[in-house]
Each structure stands twice: as C-alpha cells, then as structure tokens.
Amino acid sequence: MAVNIDGEMCKGCGLCVYYCPMSVLDISDKMNRKGFSIAGVVDPDKCTQCKLCEINCPDFAIFVEEDEE
C-alpha cells in the first residue's frame, strides 16, 4: 500500500486527515512552494485502502495505490 501526496498540489486543507478513519494522515511541518503546510503520512501500516482521503481531496493531491496480491 502506498498513499501518495503531491506536495505541490496540496493546500493543507485537512480534509484527507478528517475523513481518514484510521488516522493514517496528518498535516506536517513541511511546506510547499506556495507556503501551505502539506498533508503527510504518519502511520502507513494502518491504511485499509478505503480511499476516503483520495475521494475527498478537492485538489486531487492524494491517491492510494492498492496492494498487488
């Protein structure tokens, strides 16, 4: 599983953090070129691949790659 965040697209709105039922994401201290604090993955092992973060991101800055079995 991989949660990918495009830091330059992220505006740090926090919707992905809010909608993640497993607390995989949080707003980090990292800033992009526009000066926004961007979202970051804090606990990738908890991710269930529900894609609620991806679905609710208004800027299409996050996507989840599913595990290949």
Backbone hydrogen bonds in HBPLUS format (Angstrom, degrees):
<---DONOR---> <-ACCEPTOR-->    atom                        ^
c    i                          cat <-CA-CA->   ^        H-A-AA   ^      H-
h    n   atom  resd res      DA  || num        DHA   H-A  angle D-A-AA Bond
n    s   type  num  typ     dist DA aas  dist angle  dist       angle   num
A0002-ALA N   A0065-GLU O   3.35 MM  63  5.20 155.8  2.41 140.2 142.3     1
A0065-GLU N   A0002-ALA O   2.85 MM  63  5.20 170.6  1.86 157.8 160.0     2
A0004-ASN N   A0063-PHE O   2.85 MM  59  5.36 177.1  1.85 166.2 166.5     3
A0063-PHE N   A0004-ASN O   2.93 MM  59  5.36 153.5  2.00 147.6 155.8     4
A0006-ASP N   A0061-ALA O   2.69 MM  55  4.96 165.3  1.71 152.2 157.5     5
A0009-MET N   A0006-ASP O   2.99 MM   3  5.44 141.3  2.14 111.5 122.5     6
A0010-CYS N   A0006-ASP O   3.05 MM   4  6.26 144.9  2.18 153.0 163.8     7
A0018-TYR N   A0014-GLY O   2.92 MM   4  6.15 161.9  1.96 154.7 159.7     8
A0019-TYR N   A0015-LEU O   2.95 MM   4  6.10 162.8  1.98 152.6 156.0     9
A0020-CYS N   A0016-CYS O   3.12 MM   4  6.04 131.1  2.37 139.4 149.4    10
A0042-VAL N   A0024-VAL O   2.75 MM  18  5.61 163.4  1.78 157.9 163.3    11
A0043-ASP N   A0024-VAL O   3.27 MM  19  4.77 156.1  2.33 130.5 130.4    12
A0026-ASP N   A0040-GLY O   2.98 MM  14  5.55 149.8  2.08 154.4 162.9    13
A0040-GLY N   A0026-ASP O   2.73 MM  14  5.55 149.6  1.82 160.9 170.3    14
A0028-SER N   A0038-ILE O   2.83 MM  10  5.80 164.6  1.85 155.7 158.0    15
A0038-ILE N   A0030-LYS O   3.01 MM   8  6.06 157.4  2.06 155.2 162.2    16
A0032-ASN N   A0036-PHE O   3.01 MM   4  5.64 150.2  2.11 148.2 155.3    17
A0035-GLY N   A0032-ASN O   2.99 MM   3  5.39 161.2  2.03 113.7 119.8    18
A0046-LYS N   A0043-ASP O   3.17 MM   3  5.91 160.3  2.21 121.8 126.9    19
A0047-CYS N   A0044-PRO O   3.21 MM   3  5.52 159.6  2.25 109.8 115.8    20
A0055-ILE N   A0051-LYS O   2.92 MM   4  6.12 164.9  1.94 155.6 159.5    21
A0056-ASN N   A0052-LEU O   3.08 MM   4  6.03 153.0  2.16 140.0 146.1    22
